[in-house]
Amino acid sequence: MSASTWSLQDAKNRFSAVVDAAQRGEPQWVTRRGKPVSVVISAETFERLQQLERASAPSFTDVLLNLPQDDEPFERLPLQQRDVEF
């Protein structure tokens, strides 16, 4: 599986070719002013990535159950109060 790189203008002009290559499983990088700004991938690849992300993310219940269950002190992040005008 190889990836191709397209300038934004070329990707617009040859959008069908970009999509066809993505459907074949070849990620298509799009650049703007020489810097990568997006990748076109197949819907199948996107769905697979979404499923992996959902599977690896903890559920809200897991987060709650992993909170400290005791009254032990915990380290607080140093925060600076912001100025508020009334």
OpenMM code with the backbone's topology and positions (N, CA, C; nanometers):
from openmm import Vec3, app, unit

residues = "MET SER ALA SER THR TRP SER LEU GLN ASP ALA LYS ASN ARG PHE SER ALA VAL VAL ASP ALA ALA GLN ARG GLY GLU PRO GLN TRP VAL THR ARG ARG GLY LYS PRO VAL SER VAL VAL ILE SER ALA GLU THR PHE GLU ARG LEU GLN GLN LEU GLU ARG ALA SER ALA PRO SER PHE THR ASP VAL LEU LEU ASN LEU PRO GLN ASP ASP GLU PRO PHE GLU ARG LEU PRO LEU GLN GLN ARG ASP VAL GLU PHE".split()
positions = [
    Vec3(0.0850, -0.1165, 0.0000),
    Vec3(0.0000, 0.0000, 0.0000),
    Vec3(0.0897, 0.1230, 0.0000),
    Vec3(0.0848, 0.2002, -0.1046),
    Vec3(0.1669, 0.3201, -0.1125),
    Vec3(0.0780, 0.4434, -0.1018),
    Vec3(0.1379, 0.5524, -0.0626),
    Vec3(0.0637, 0.6776, -0.0507),
    Vec3(0.1159, 0.7764, -0.1534),
    Vec3(0.0253, 0.8534, -0.2101),
    Vec3(0.0625, 0.9582, -0.3038),
    Vec3(0.0377, 1.0929, -0.2391),
    Vec3(0.1063, 1.1939, -0.2881),
    Vec3(0.0895, 1.3300, -0.2380),
    Vec3(0.0428, 1.4191, -0.3518),
    Vec3(-0.0590, 1.4988, -0.3249),
    Vec3(-0.1181, 1.5884, -0.4232),
    Vec3(-0.1195, 1.7302, -0.3670),
    Vec3(-0.0927, 1.8274, -0.4499),
    Vec3(-0.1182, 1.9655, -0.4077),
    Vec3(-0.2703, 1.9809, -0.4050),
    Vec3(-0.3187, 2.0758, -0.3296),
    Vec3(-0.4631, 2.0956, -0.3200),
    Vec3(-0.5246, 2.1203, -0.4574),
    Vec3(-0.4606, 2.2024, -0.5374),
    Vec3(-0.5136, 2.2322, -0.6712),
    Vec3(-0.5190, 2.1058, -0.7566),
    Vec3(-0.4113, 2.0253, -0.7542),
    Vec3(-0.4107, 1.9009, -0.8320),
    Vec3(-0.5171, 1.8040, -0.7808),
    Vec3(-0.5332, 1.7984, -0.6491),
    Vec3(-0.6349, 1.7092, -0.5917),
    Vec3(-0.7743, 1.7520, -0.6366),
    Vec3(-0.7979, 1.8828, -0.6420),
    Vec3(-0.9281, 1.9311, -0.6901),
    Vec3(-0.9490, 1.8946, -0.8366),
    Vec3(-0.8453, 1.9170, -0.9165),
    Vec3(-0.8559, 1.8905, -1.0595),
    Vec3(-0.8693, 1.7424, -1.0921),
    Vec3(-0.8119, 1.6568, -1.0078),
    Vec3(-0.8116, 1.5121, -1.0348),
    Vec3(-0.8791, 1.4349, -0.9227),
    Vec3(-0.9863, 1.4933, -0.8683),
    Vec3(-1.0514, 1.4359, -0.7506),
    Vec3(-1.0925, 1.2903, -0.7713),
    Vec3(-1.1417, 1.2561, -0.8876),
    Vec3(-1.1808, 1.1168, -0.9149),
    Vec3(-1.0617, 1.0235, -0.9004),
    Vec3(-0.9453, 1.0644, -0.9472),
    Vec3(-0.8247, 0.9816, -0.9354),
    Vec3(-0.7832, 0.9682, -0.7889),
    Vec3(-0.7970, 1.0767, -0.7135),
    Vec3(-0.7637, 1.0729, -0.5702),
    Vec3(-0.8548, 0.9728, -0.4989),
    Vec3(-0.9850, 0.9814, -0.5255),
    Vec3(-1.0819, 0.8921, -0.4613),
    Vec3(-1.0602, 0.7476, -0.5062),
    Vec3(-1.0356, 0.7258, -0.6331),
    Vec3(-1.0118, 0.5899, -0.6835),
    Vec3(-0.8917, 0.5265, -0.6145),
    Vec3(-0.7847, 0.6019, -0.5987),
    Vec3(-0.6647, 0.5490, -0.5323),
    Vec3(-0.6941, 0.5197, -0.3852),
    Vec3(-0.7692, 0.6072, -0.3203),
    Vec3(-0.8054, 0.5841, -0.1798),
    Vec3(-0.8899, 0.4575, -0.1669),
    Vec3(-0.9808, 0.4355, -0.2598),
    Vec3(-1.0641, 0.3145, -0.2583),
    Vec3(-0.9804, 0.1886, -0.2754),
    Vec3(-0.8695, 0.1998, -0.3450),
    Vec3(-0.7805, 0.0840, -0.3633),
    Vec3(-0.6939, 0.0605, -0.2395),
    Vec3(-0.7134, 0.1422, -0.1353),
    Vec3(-0.6374, 0.1248, -0.0122),
    Vec3(-0.5092, 0.2048, -0.0071),
    Vec3(-0.4950, 0.3031, -0.0955),
    Vec3(-0.3753, 0.3867, -0.0991),
    Vec3(-0.4096, 0.5249, -0.0428),
    Vec3(-0.3673, 0.5560, 0.0796),
    Vec3(-0.3960, 0.6883, 0.1355),
    Vec3(-0.3398, 0.7977, 0.0446),
    Vec3(-0.4149, 0.9041, 0.0272),
    Vec3(-0.3757, 1.0138, -0.0615),
    Vec3(-0.3572, 1.1409, 0.0203),
    Vec3(-0.2328, 1.1842, 0.0348),
    Vec3(-0.2009, 1.3058, 0.1093),
    Vec3(-0.2302, 1.4271, 0.0229),
    Vec3(-0.2860, 1.5308, 0.0853),
    Vec3(-0.3130, 1.6566, 0.0162),
    Vec3(-0.2347, 1.7660, 0.0894),
    Vec3(-0.1642, 1.8472, 0.0107),
    Vec3(-0.0844, 1.9543, 0.0694),
    Vec3(-0.1365, 2.0905, 0.0266),
    Vec3(-0.1116, 2.1890, 0.1107),
    Vec3(-0.1419, 2.3281, 0.0778),
    Vec3(-0.0143, 2.4069, 0.1048),
    Vec3(0.0332, 2.4737, 0.0031),
    Vec3(0.1596, 2.5482, 0.0119),
    Vec3(0.2732, 2.4581, 0.0610),
    Vec3(0.2711, 2.3331, 0.0142),
    Vec3(0.3786, 2.2388, 0.0448),
    Vec3(0.3686, 2.1693, 0.1789),
    Vec3(0.2651, 2.2000, 0.2591),
    Vec3(0.2511, 2.1380, 0.3906),
    Vec3(0.1310, 2.0435, 0.3903),
    Vec3(0.1459, 1.9238, 0.4472),
    Vec3(0.0333, 1.8298, 0.4523),
    Vec3(-0.0833, 1.8887, 0.5322),
    Vec3(-0.2035, 1.8811, 0.4740),
    Vec3(-0.3220, 1.9336, 0.5426),
    Vec3(-0.4324, 1.8293, 0.5592),
    Vec3(-0.4312, 1.7239, 0.4779),
    Vec3(-0.5336, 1.6206, 0.4917),
    Vec3(-0.4899, 1.4932, 0.4213),
    Vec3(-0.5633, 1.3872, 0.4537),
    Vec3(-0.5406, 1.2580, 0.3901),
    Vec3(-0.6761, 1.2040, 0.3470),
    Vec3(-0.6857, 1.1599, 0.2234),
    Vec3(-0.8077, 1.0978, 0.1731),
    Vec3(-0.7888, 0.9469, 0.1856),
    Vec3(-0.8824, 0.8828, 0.2578),
    Vec3(-0.8779, 0.7377, 0.2764),
    Vec3(-1.0134, 0.6798, 0.2379),
    Vec3(-1.0185, 0.5498, 0.2200),
    Vec3(-1.1446, 0.4854, 0.1836),
    Vec3(-1.2401, 0.4870, 0.3026),
    Vec3(-1.3692, 0.4775, 0.2735),
    Vec3(-1.4702, 0.4710, 0.3791),
    Vec3(-1.4468, 0.3480, 0.4664),
    Vec3(-1.4051, 0.2377, 0.4054),
    Vec3(-1.3780, 0.1149, 0.4802),
    Vec3(-1.2651, 0.1365, 0.5818),
    Vec3(-1.1583, 0.2021, 0.5392),
    Vec3(-1.0467, 0.2310, 0.6294),
    Vec3(-1.0914, 0.3247, 0.7408),
    Vec3(-1.1688, 0.4258, 0.7054),
    Vec3(-1.2188, 0.5199, 0.8055),
    Vec3(-1.3022, 0.4483, 0.9108),
    Vec3(-1.3937, 0.3619, 0.8683),
    Vec3(-1.4785, 0.2867, 0.9623),
    Vec3(-1.3940, 0.1985, 1.0536),
    Vec3(-1.2927, 0.1337, 0.9965),
    Vec3(-1.2052, 0.0482, 1.0764),
    Vec3(-1.1321, 0.1308, 1.1822),
    Vec3(-1.0828, 0.2477, 1.1443),
    Vec3(-1.0148, 0.3356, 1.2390),
    Vec3(-1.1099, 0.3854, 1.3476),
    Vec3(-1.2334, 0.4154, 1.3085),
    Vec3(-1.3338, 0.4586, 1.4067),
    Vec3(-1.3606, 0.3477, 1.5085),
    Vec3(-1.3733, 0.2240, 1.4606),
    Vec3(-1.3979, 0.1114, 1.5509),
    Vec3(-1.2809, 0.0909, 1.6461),
    Vec3(-1.1588, 0.1034, 1.5955),
    Vec3(-1.0410, 0.0896, 1.6815),
    Vec3(-1.0385, 0.1982, 1.7884),
    Vec3(-1.0737, 0.3188, 1.7486),
    Vec3(-1.0748, 0.4295, 1.8447),
    Vec3(-1.1800, 0.4063, 1.9525),
    Vec3(-1.2992, 0.3634, 1.9123),
    Vec3(-1.4045, 0.3371, 2.0098),
    Vec3(-1.3656, 0.2230, 2.1034),
    Vec3(-1.2987, 0.1207, 2.0489),
    Vec3(-1.2602, 0.0052, 2.1297),
    Vec3(-1.1520, 0.0411, 2.2308),
    Vec3(-1.0659, 0.1359, 2.1980),
    Vec3(-0.9557, 0.1686, 2.2880),
    Vec3(-0.9906, 0.2793, 2.3870),
    Vec3(-1.0990, 0.3517, 2.3641),
    Vec3(-1.1374, 0.4594, 2.4552),
    Vec3(-1.2115, 0.4024, 2.5752),
    Vec3(-1.1755, 0.4478, 2.6961),
    Vec3(-1.2472, 0.3977, 2.8142),
    Vec3(-1.3899, 0.4518, 2.8159),
    Vec3(-1.4804, 0.3744, 2.8707),
    Vec3(-1.6184, 0.4203, 2.8822),
    Vec3(-1.6281, 0.5182, 2.9990),
    Vec3(-1.7350, 0.5935, 3.0024),
    Vec3(-1.7562, 0.6874, 3.1124),
    Vec3(-1.7607, 0.6124, 3.2451),
    Vec3(-1.8224, 0.4956, 3.2459),
    Vec3(-1.8284, 0.4129, 3.3663),
    Vec3(-1.6888, 0.3741, 3.4122),
    Vec3(-1.6024, 0.3340, 3.3182),
    Vec3(-1.4643, 0.2988, 3.3538),
    Vec3(-1.3915, 0.4168, 3.4165),
    Vec3(-1.4120, 0.5342, 3.3601),
    Vec3(-1.3465, 0.6535, 3.4138),
    Vec3(-1.3931, 0.6788, 3.5575),
    Vec3(-1.5235, 0.6713, 3.5794),
    Vec3(-1.5759, 0.6933, 3.7142),
    Vec3(-1.5255, 0.5886, 3.8129),
    Vec3(-1.5217, 0.4631, 3.7703),
    Vec3(-1.4769, 0.3567, 3.8595),
    Vec3(-1.3279, 0.3657, 3.8904),
    Vec3(-1.2508, 0.4324, 3.8061),
    Vec3(-1.1076, 0.4460, 3.8295),
    Vec3(-1.0706, 0.5702, 3.9093),
    Vec3(-1.1694, 0.6492, 3.9475),
    Vec3(-1.1404, 0.7647, 4.0315),
    Vec3(-1.0952, 0.7158, 4.1687),
    Vec3(-1.0112, 0.7935, 4.2382),
    Vec3(-0.9683, 0.7514, 4.3721),
    Vec3(-1.0890, 0.7279, 4.4626),
    Vec3(-1.0858, 0.6196, 4.5389),
    Vec3(-1.1978, 0.5816, 4.6241),
    Vec3(-1.1728, 0.6148, 4.7714),
    Vec3(-1.0686, 0.6893, 4.7985),
    Vec3(-1.0359, 0.7209, 4.9369),
    Vec3(-1.0293, 0.8727, 4.9556),
    Vec3(-0.9986, 0.9136, 5.0747),
    Vec3(-0.9881, 1.0565, 5.1032),
    Vec3(-0.8433, 1.1032, 5.1042),
    Vec3(-0.7562, 1.0275, 5.0409),
    Vec3(-0.6158, 1.0643, 5.0345),
    Vec3(-0.6008, 1.1926, 4.9528),
    Vec3(-0.5062, 1.2769, 4.9925),
    Vec3(-0.4842, 1.3982, 4.9124),
    Vec3(-0.4277, 1.3628, 4.7749),
    Vec3(-0.4520, 1.4485, 4.6806),
    Vec3(-0.3996, 1.4277, 4.5467),
    Vec3(-0.3321, 1.5554, 4.5003),
    Vec3(-0.2425, 1.5391, 4.4067),
    Vec3(-0.1672, 1.6528, 4.3565),
    Vec3(-0.2565, 1.7383, 4.2665),
    Vec3(-0.2603, 1.8659, 4.2953),
    Vec3(-0.3377, 1.9585, 4.2124),
    Vec3(-0.2451, 2.0264, 4.1129),
    Vec3(-0.2964, 2.0509, 3.9972),
    Vec3(-0.2192, 2.1237, 3.8972),
    Vec3(-0.2147, 2.2714, 3.9357),
    Vec3(-0.0998, 2.3321, 3.9212),
    Vec3(-0.0938, 2.4758, 3.9527),
    Vec3(-0.1719, 2.5546, 3.8472),
    Vec3(-0.2714, 2.6261, 3.8922),
    Vec3(-0.3544, 2.7041, 3.8013),
    Vec3(-0.3443, 2.8511, 3.8367),
    Vec3(-0.3479, 2.9341, 3.7373),
    Vec3(-0.3453, 3.0777, 3.7595),
    Vec3(-0.4845, 3.1309, 3.7308),
    Vec3(-0.5378, 3.2042, 3.8285),
    Vec3(-0.6720, 3.2586, 3.8097),
    Vec3(-0.6696, 3.3657, 3.7023),
    Vec3(-0.7764, 3.3739, 3.6304),
    Vec3(-0.7842, 3.4767, 3.5272),
    Vec3(-0.8561, 3.5986, 3.5815),
    Vec3(-0.8259, 3.7117, 3.5260),
    Vec3(-0.8897, 3.8365, 3.5657),
    Vec3(-1.0297, 3.8413, 3.5081),
    Vec3(-1.1245, 3.8799, 3.5923),
    Vec3(-1.2634, 3.8902, 3.5488),
    Vec3(-1.3135, 4.0300, 3.5837),
    Vec3(-1.3735, 4.0938, 3.4881),
    Vec3(-1.4304, 4.2259, 3.5119),
    Vec3(-1.5810, 4.2136, 3.5262),
    Vec3(-1.6339, 4.2843, 3.6247),
    Vec3(-1.7792, 4.2844, 3.6447),
    Vec3(-1.8386, 4.4154, 3.6051),
] * unit.nanometer
topology = app.Topology()
chain = topology.addChain("A")
for resn in residues:
    res = topology.addResidue(resn, chain)
    for name in ("N", "CA", "C"):
        topology.addAtom(name, app.Element.getBySymbol(name[0]), res)
